[in-house]
Amino acid sequence: MSAEVISIGALLVMFVVGTMLPINLGILAFVATFAVGTASLGLTEDEIFEGFPAKLFVTIVGVTYLFSVARRNGTIDWLVAAGVRLVRGKVALIPWVLFLVAALLTAFGTFTPAAVAILAPIGMNFAYRYKLNPLVVGMMVISGGHAGAFSPLAVSGALVLGLVDKTELHVSAVTLFSASFLINLVLSALTYVLLAKRPAPPAEGSEETAVGEDLAVSGRPDWRQWLTLACLVALVVGALGFHLEIGFLALAAGALLALVDMKRQEKAVDGVSWSTLLLVAGMMTYIAMLEKAGIIENISEHAAGLGAPVAVALLLCFTVAITSAFASSTAILTAIIPIAVPLLLSSHLSAAGLIAALAVSTTIVDTSPFSTNGALVLSNARGVDPRRFYRQVIGYTGGIVALGPVVAWGTLVLPWS
């Protein structure tokens, strides 16, 4: 039995067991990583450990800890109330405000995970406080981030355009940006229309009594809340203006706030979503192992060698969507565009259409709880049953993986081929 079959088979078994039984999928992933990596792929333990997502681990710990501290001193409640006053009490507009803010941040150069890391905790607190569906709020924050992610100023947009510029192909920056923005806008509209009125999975005997509820959420903040707001501003400026690591900044800000309010912040570390961290770290370590062994690249190359160009384009869209749901979108884009270039040069496919379709198919699935963005939404959700909310996010992502590539291919590739 080939290493590819064993690796993919183990992944499927993990999903079935982790979904059906009350065991964290991350634990299964760590076990499978060492079993498959050493026995089937011939990797050493050091090579396997290289795939551990240390940066993502620090980001999630730092962001969730900081916002746990801010929730306990009442700052988040104050921000939520101020946000509702800003939209003049029209709570239903909040997901759209978050969508637009996320799109603006990424369009002007913010890396998408950084924008989501800033907005997801605030959005999840909005959802909790005003009984909005957290799935809708979280997914619209992510879609907003990707709506602006392919502007010429954005990280992803510059990456794709830079890769294409090294070839004989030409892709319009306007086409790339417009395709991503419109598809993510339509996705958000459908998400809002279909799911906004559905109830969230409530936590059974939730221990979230929302520390800070007894604090004033109107009027002027107290000095601790002012300090917290200053730290949040410093976090945004440091991450977006100076490109500093957002996880370390968040940990530093959280530690400072805890030191000036030790009595109230004694259990702030409980606000870190350790189960989500274990889940994401385990799965990303497994996928990194597959990438290191060349399994992901082999699957992409097999897809590129099948059938007519139009059919191959659809297969490539599905391939990047499925793999990107578990791995880095940036890494997938970097790998898939060189694979698509020979296909474009030897066929009548539209270069702009296929490149845009691949870009959209790669990023639209970042709602997955195994991606940085999906993990941030999952780890910051409040007042919901974690397992049931995880299944909701998985189901939503599954729908996007199934339909997103077809929509991208049908609107961007097929009409121009």
PyMOL commands that set and color helices and strands:
alter all, ss='L'
color gray80, all
select helices_A, chain A and resi 3-20+25-39+45-49+54-72+75-86+91-107+112-129+134-147+155-165+173-195+223-241+246-259+268-271+274-292+295-304+309-324+329-345+351-363+372-380+386-412+414-416
alter helices_A, ss='H'
color red, helices_A
deselect
rebuild
show_as cartoon
